[in-house]
Amino acid sequence: MAETTIKPARGEPVPEKAAVVEPAIVIGAGAAGLAVAQALIEAGVATAILEKEQRIAEPWHRRHRQLNLNTHRDLSALPGLAYPKGTPAFPPRTVVIGHMNAFREANRLPVQFGVAVEEVLFKGDHWAVETSAGPRLARHVVIATGRDQQPYIPEWKGMKDFPGRIIHAADFGDIGNYAGKKVLVVGAGNSGFDALNHLAGADAAAIWLSARNGPSVLPKRIGKIAVHRLSPVMARLPLRVADMAIAATQRLVFGDLTRYGMPPAPAGGASRLTTEYNAIAADDGAIRAIKAGKITVLPTIREFTQAGVMMSNGTLIDPDIVIAATGYRTGLEPMVGKLGVLDGKGVPLFNGGASDPRLPGLWFTGMRPSIRGCFANAGILAKAIARRIAASL
């Protein structure tokens, strides 16, 4: 589908070069962006891909070297490209990086690196994309910059007085850095359990978990069965049934976690994933460490002090390192904040094949967690968006 040009109205000055309107621009070359670009090109839609970083999978390069996917390799591949033979069931970070690069090369995806998008503006029948390399115009814009662009740390009282380190889970670093250290992990969600799974096997002096809400947590394996391989079935269940299945599995495998100080979960795992965008945590040793007393569960933080961290129940602890597993923000406000398409936390109000009829041609993908996992969901959403865009051109 060819580019079009915008011609000036009668009486307006004629520019030296007419503005070219591209059929589609994808913003972001992560898993979601690569998948939707491939689907669009396969559907015959000429597509440009803008990526602010200088290489594919830059966020994956920055994450700690112990990081593995919590999703099974068979459900974590980009469309049409399997992982190499011998890849572990839960692929490590370096293999994921290689997979994303191989997908780009196999599909000859035209990624333009080092181009940051500053703002997207609606022009009635097309979109203006303001970038660090100059303005672009497009009929369709797909924003695929990810839901974890900006690590979020709350403004706790007294943080500046605390003599220890406060880091986000995204900056977990090498596990050896925690040897002999007293560590507090704040948050019992997916990233909190990722940190705890690694710390459970580390030689830390003490480990605490501050949990506001109890988690929805599943084991990576039950016996030899990778639990995530059941996710396509779970995704098809009504929310209430999926909630019951997750809760029953959690209780059967782990027992009653409130006996170890964990607060009850406020809602079912599938419901929280759908409404609050809280991913289901994966256990790989943390629960065993909690039951053994290696990890102590505490309530929420009241404040930081020079002496340590005061918890809401009056307990004072003195961690060397506080890991804030407190979520992420999309960082989309500068780009699309004026369009009225974000909720209070900056999450797009629509995703995948859904759109806003007031703003035709604007799409988002990869902005919400899925029980299937981000890679499997990327392919599903990519096809939905490509079908709608191809039908409109």
Secondary structure, DSSP 8 states (H G I E B T S, - for coil): ---EEE---TTS---SS-EEEEEEEEE--SHHHHHHHHHHHHTT--EEEEESSSSTTHHHHHS-TT-B-SS-GGGS--TT----TT--SS-BHHHHHHHHHHHHHHHT--EEET--EEEEEE-SSSEEEEETTEEEEEEEEEE---S-SEE-----TTGGG--SEEEEGGG---GGGGTT-EEEEE--SHHHHHHHHHHTTS--SEEEEE-SS---EEESEETTEEGGGGHHHHHHS-HHHHHHHHHHHHHHHH--GGGGT----SS-HHHHHHHT----EEESSHHHHHHTTSEEEE--EEEEETTEEEETTS-EE--SEEEE---EE---HHHHGGGT-B-TTS-BS--TT---TTSTTEEE-S-S--TT-HHHHHHHHHHHHHHHHHHH-
